[in-house]
Amino acid sequence: MLSLDTWADIAEMNPILSAMEADVTALLVNRVGHARGSSPAEYYLVPIDECYKLVGLIRTHWRGLSGGPAVWGEIAGFFAALKDRSGHA
């Protein structure tokens, strides 16, 4: 979790975040495959329900210590659908 000071700094640098409604909208960041800095992470403003959907997907498909290939395919599909709905290629 971010501290409130850190969030305030991020929001100041990204005015679009002021459009978020508390407990309704979330900033969802896809860093899967991006954590090593090879390409930029993807950011989405989504209804909080999308976050719960992602958590449910992970809990349903996770196997073993690393999750297994099925869960990573499901996560990739989840973010691909978000990207398609957002209209960005």
N, C-alpha and C positions, 0 to 999 in steps of 0.2 A: 504494500500500500504506500502511496505517496503521502508525504506530509502536506498539510494545507499550504505551507509556504512554498513548497515545490510546485504544487498545483497552481498557485497564484502566479508564479513565474512563468509556467508553461502557458497559462491562459492569457497572460499579458502579451506573450510573443505570438499567440495564435488567436486573434479576436473571434474567429468562428466558434470557438468553444464557449463563448458567452451565450450562444443560442441554445445551449444544452439546458434541458429542464431537469431539475433535481429529482432523483428517483424514477425518472421516465426515460431519459436519454443517457447513453453511455458512449465513451470513447473506446473503441475496440481496436487494438493494434495487433496486426498479424506479423509476428517476428519469426515464424516457423520458416526455416531455410534462409532467413535474413540475418540471423544473430551474428554471423561472422563478418557482416558488413559488405558482402559481395554485391548486394543491391539494396535499395532503400526499403524499409518496412512499409506496409500498407496500413492506412488509418481510415477508420470509418466512424461516423456518428450514427448510432443505431438505437432502435428502441431497446430498452433493457431486456425485453423478452428474447431478443437475439442472443444475448449473453447467456441466459438460462438455457436456451436451445443448444448452444455450443457446449456448455457444461454437461448437459444431459447426453449429448452425442459422445463426448469423451468418456463419461462414466459407463455408458452402454457398451462401447467398443474397446475400451482399454484392456489389454492382456499383458501379463508379465510385468517386468520392470520398465521396459522401454515403450510399452503400449502396443507393440506389434504393428505390422504393416497395415492392417485393416483400419486402425484408428487414424493413422496418418493420411490414408486415402480419404477417409470421411472428413477430416479437418480440411484437407485441400479442397474437397468438393464444397464444403460449407463456405470457405472464403471465395472460391470461384463464383458461387451463386451470388454472394454479396457484391462482388466486383461486377458481375453482369447486371444486377439490379441497379447499381450505382451509375451505370452508363459510361464507366471508364474502361478503357482497353488495357 
